[in-house]
Structures are given as structure tokens and as C-alpha cells.
Amino acid sequence: MRYNDFQDIKLSSLGFGTMRLPMDSEGNIDYIEGEKMVAEALKGGITYFDTAYRYHQGESENFCGKVISKYPRDTYMLADKLPTWLCNTVEDAERIFEEQLQKCNVEYFDFYLLHNVDEEGWPNIEKLDLVSFMAKVKAEGRAKHVGFS
């Protein structure tokens, strides 16, 4: 596996996204197959895992919390994203962030991103000053690195 230096960490060049996990015949995440994939990814040197609030109708974060969090916290980096379009207040952002930490079964995110930043969504991000919210969770150590996607 190749790794890239990113500030204070070594990041695998290849990441594992949880947007399209294997599904069972009923359309739910196949945890058995997904868990095998995660094990192989870690064995192969992948350290970066990515999820988001809406992936798999909200179940991707639960998958991360049940499967990826079984591994020692220093063996993987987890990225999650704030669904800015669901935020009408800063309190919404705070509530969603706390929910995401709980679902992912972690105390912090290695990367936390404003999700789907574009011309349409930017006015809401600006109005709610979600950039300051991101700076706050970083300053608290609950998001090691922040950005946007």
C-alpha cells in the first residue's frame, strides 16, 4: 500500500468508502460480506474509511459503528460529513454531529466535512456560520481535521 503524508498522519492512498456496501436480498446492508471487506481492506493496509449521514438511507454510519469500530482506534481513520441541507439552525448541526459520533461508535472523527458544498447550499452554510461550527468541533478535538466535499 502506498501512503501519503497529510499534516501529522500517514494516510493510505486508497480509501474505503461506505456509500455502496454489499446488500442482502431484502435491500439491507449485508454485514457479513461488508465485515469481510473491511477486514481485507485493513489487512491490505487501507487506513482511511469514509461514511456520510445519508449513505444507505442512514445505515452506513451504523455499519461503521458495528464493524469498523471493532478494530483498535489507532488502526483506522474515519471521515464523516455534515448534511448541511438538513441544518436549519446551528443546534441541528450539533445534534446531527452527536448522533453521528454515537452511530459510528467513536469519540472523534479524523476528518469531518461539510457535505455537498455547492452554489445552492453555500448560502445556508454561510447564514448558519457552519464554518465556525466546524472550527469549534476541531478545537474541541472531536474532529481532528475539517474540510468540505
N, C-alpha and C positions, 0 to 999 in steps of 0.2 A: 504494500500500500504506500502510496505517496502521501506526504503530509505537507501542509503549508503553515508557515509561522503567521499567526494572527495575534498581534499585541503580545499577550503573556501566555499564549497557548499554542500547541501543535494541533492542527485541525486536519482530519483526513480529507483528501482531495475529493473523495466520493462520499456523499451523504446518503442517508436512508430516509426517504420521505414516506409519510404515512397517509398520503392522500388516496392512494389506490391499493389498499391492503387486500389480500385474498378474501373472497366472500364464500359463504356456505350456500346451500341450495335455497335457503329462505331469505337470502339477501343481507345477512348479517356478517360482520367480520368473523372470519374463520380464525379463531385464536390459536388453534393448534398449529396450523400452517404458518400463521403470522409469527408465532413464537419461534418456530424453526428458522424462519427467515432472519429474525433478529439475532438468534444465536450464531448463524452463519456469517452475518454481517460483522458482528463483534469479533468472531474468530478470524475473519479476514482483515481486520484492522480498521473497520469503519468506526468512527467515534462520534460522528455528527448525525443526530436524529431530528427530524422536523415534523411538527404537527401544527394543527390550527383548529380553532373553535368549531368551524363548520365542516371539517373533513369527516366523511362518513356520517353525516347528519349528527355531528357532535360526539360520536363514539370513538374517534381516533384518539382523543386525549385519554379516554378511559382505557383504551388499549395500551397506550404508553404507561399509564399508571399501574396496570396489572402486569405487563410483560417487561418493558424496558427497566422499570424501577426495581426489578428483582436483582439487577446487577449492581455492583458497587458504584456509588455515585461518581467516583473519580475515573470510571472507565468509559463514560459517555458524556456527550454534551447535548443538551436538549434545547431546541428552538421552538417557541410558540408565538402566536400572533394575536394581537388585539383586534377584534372585528369592529372597526371604528364606525361602521354604518349602523351598528346596534347601540351605539352610545348617544343618548340624548342629554346626559349630564356626566360630569366627572365621576359622580357616585356610581354610575353604570359601569364605567371603566374599572373602578376599584372593585366592584362586585364581581365582574367578569374575571378580572385578574385573579382574585382569591379563588374563585370557582375553578379556574384553570390549574392553579397550583394544586388544589385538592384532587382534581380528576387525574392529573399527571403524577400524583403522589410524590411530589418534590417540594423542597423548601425554597428553591430558587430556579430560575431559568438561566441557562448560559447565554441565550440570545432571546430577546423579546422584541418583536417587531410590530409596528403599526401596519395592519394588513390592508392590502389592496389600495394603496395610496395613488390617487389619480386626480384629475381636474374636478371631477364630480364630488369626490369625497373630501378633498382638501379644505373647503370652507368649514365643514363640520369639525375637522381636526383643529383648525385654527380657532374657531369660535369657542370650543371647549378647552383650548390650550392643552391638548393631549400630548404635545411635545414636553411640556412641563411635567405632566403625569409620568411620562417615560423617564425623565431625568430623576424624578422622585423615587421610583421603584429601583432605579440603578443606584442612587445614593444610599438607599436602604439595604443594598446588597441582595435584593430579591430578583434582580435581573442583572447579570454580570455585564452584558453588552446589549445596547439597544440600537434600533435602526428602523427601517421600513422596507416593505416589499410591495 
